[in-house]
Amino acid sequence: MTTPRERWLGLVLAGLALAGLGISLYLTATKLSGTLPICGPLGGCETVDASEWSAIMGIPTAAFGILYSTAVGLLGLAWWRAGDRRALLAAYALGLAGLLVEAFLVYLQLFVIKAVCVWCAAYGATVVLGWLVVLVALRRSRA
């Protein structure tokens, strides 16, 4: 069993998930309201938002990020609070799935849509960084 001091990475994971949740909520809200996300001088968000890949069966793609980020955040908090390694293992498995989805979405942006959304890239960073945090936590929590 680990001590609460050793479980601080659970809060880091929850923080990354909270950032991802905020991004997902923003992108979902803009899609549902029919407005374009503010992209700044880099552009690309409008093109990605207008693509056929911005919704799956009528559900904004970013809405799936809400579910993912919520689940990862809760798992991070569970690890921080109770130190149950199963929460880390679940976050690891979910993170692997998230990495695969992110890799596919990056492929779509670069090679199919031919535009990159900075919001999407920032969300992807929360997925990758969150998974790396889980890897570090798993290594540190070995008995």
C-alpha positions as CSV (number, residue, x, y, z in Angstrom):
1,M,0.0,0.0,0.0
2,T,1.3,3.4,-0.8
3,T,1.1,6.5,1.3
4,P,-0.9,9.6,0.4
5,R,2.4,11.4,-0.2
6,E,3.3,8.9,-2.9
7,R,-0.1,9.4,-4.6
8,W,0.3,13.1,-5.6
9,L,0.4,12.1,-9.2
10,G,-3.3,11.3,-8.9
11,L,-4.0,15.0,-8.5
12,V,-1.7,15.8,-11.5
13,L,-3.7,13.3,-13.6
14,A,-7.0,14.8,-12.3
15,G,-5.7,18.3,-13.2
16,L,-4.9,17.3,-16.7
17,A,-8.2,15.6,-17.1
18,L,-9.9,18.8,-15.9
19,A,-8.1,20.8,-18.5
20,G,-9.2,18.2,-21.1
21,L,-12.7,18.4,-19.8
22,G,-12.8,22.2,-20.2
23,I,-11.5,22.0,-23.8
24,S,-14.1,19.2,-24.6
25,L,-16.9,21.2,-23.1
26,Y,-15.9,24.3,-25.1
27,L,-15.7,22.4,-28.4
28,T,-18.9,20.5,-27.8
29,A,-20.8,23.8,-26.9
30,T,-19.5,25.6,-30.0
31,K,-20.5,22.6,-32.2
32,L,-24.0,22.3,-30.7
33,S,-24.6,26.1,-30.9
34,G,-23.5,26.3,-34.5
35,T,-20.7,28.8,-33.7
36,L,-17.1,28.3,-34.6
37,P,-14.4,27.9,-32.0
38,I,-12.1,30.8,-31.5
39,C,-8.8,29.7,-33.1
40,G,-6.7,32.7,-33.2
41,P,-4.2,33.6,-35.9
42,L,-3.3,30.0,-36.6
43,G,-6.6,29.1,-38.1
44,G,-7.6,25.5,-38.9
45,C,-10.2,25.1,-36.2
46,E,-12.9,26.3,-38.6
47,T,-11.9,23.7,-41.2
48,V,-11.7,20.9,-38.7
49,D,-15.1,21.9,-37.2
50,A,-16.7,22.0,-40.7
51,S,-15.3,18.5,-41.6
52,E,-17.4,15.4,-41.6
53,W,-15.3,14.1,-38.8
54,S,-16.4,16.8,-36.3
55,A,-19.4,14.6,-35.4
56,I,-20.1,10.9,-35.3
57,M,-23.7,9.9,-35.8
58,G,-24.7,13.5,-35.0
59,I,-22.8,13.6,-31.7
60,P,-19.9,16.1,-31.7
61,T,-16.6,14.3,-31.6
62,A,-15.5,16.5,-28.7
63,A,-18.4,15.1,-26.6
64,F,-16.6,11.8,-26.4
65,G,-13.7,13.7,-24.9
66,I,-16.1,14.9,-22.1
67,L,-16.7,11.2,-21.2
68,Y,-13.0,10.3,-21.5
69,S,-11.8,13.2,-19.4
70,T,-14.4,12.7,-16.7
71,A,-13.5,9.0,-16.4
72,V,-9.7,9.6,-16.3
73,G,-10.2,12.5,-13.8
74,L,-12.3,10.3,-11.5
75,L,-9.7,7.5,-11.7
76,G,-6.9,9.9,-10.8
77,L,-8.9,11.1,-7.8
78,A,-9.6,7.5,-6.8
79,W,-5.9,6.8,-6.9
80,W,-5.1,9.9,-4.9
81,R,-7.7,9.3,-2.3
82,A,-7.5,5.5,-1.7
83,G,-4.3,4.4,-3.3
84,D,-6.1,1.5,-5.0
85,R,-3.8,0.4,-7.8
86,R,-6.8,-0.8,-9.8
87,A,-7.6,2.8,-10.5
88,L,-4.2,3.3,-12.1
89,L,-4.5,0.2,-14.1
90,A,-7.9,1.3,-15.4
91,A,-6.5,4.8,-16.2
92,Y,-3.7,3.0,-18.0
93,A,-6.0,0.9,-20.2
94,L,-8.3,3.9,-20.8
95,G,-5.3,6.0,-21.7
96,L,-4.1,3.4,-24.3
97,A,-7.5,3.6,-25.9
98,G,-7.2,7.4,-25.8
99,L,-3.8,7.4,-27.4
100,L,-5.1,5.3,-30.3
101,V,-8.1,7.6,-30.8
102,E,-5.8,10.7,-30.7
103,A,-3.4,9.1,-33.2
104,F,-6.3,8.6,-35.6
105,L,-7.6,12.1,-35.1
106,V,-4.2,13.6,-35.7
107,Y,-3.9,11.5,-38.8
108,L,-7.3,12.8,-40.0
109,Q,-6.3,16.4,-39.3
110,L,-2.9,16.2,-41.1
111,F,-3.7,14.0,-44.0
112,V,-7.5,14.0,-44.7
113,I,-8.8,17.4,-43.4
114,K,-5.4,19.1,-44.0
115,A,-5.9,21.5,-41.2
116,V,-5.0,21.4,-37.5
117,C,-7.2,22.7,-34.7
118,V,-5.2,24.1,-31.8
119,W,-7.9,23.2,-29.4
120,C,-7.8,19.6,-30.6
121,A,-4.0,19.5,-30.3
122,A,-4.3,20.9,-26.8
123,Y,-6.8,18.2,-25.9
124,G,-4.6,15.6,-27.4
125,A,-1.7,16.9,-25.2
126,T,-3.8,16.3,-22.1
127,V,-4.4,12.7,-23.2
128,V,-0.7,12.0,-23.9
129,L,0.5,13.8,-20.8
130,G,-2.1,12.1,-18.6
131,W,-1.1,8.6,-19.9
132,L,2.6,9.5,-19.2
133,V,1.6,10.5,-15.6
134,V,-0.1,7.2,-15.2
135,L,3.0,5.4,-16.3
136,V,5.1,7.2,-13.8
137,A,2.6,6.5,-11.0
138,L,2.5,2.8,-11.9
139,R,6.3,2.6,-11.7
140,R,6.4,4.5,-8.3
141,S,3.5,2.4,-6.8
142,R,5.1,-1.0,-7.4
143,A,5.3,-3.0,-4.2
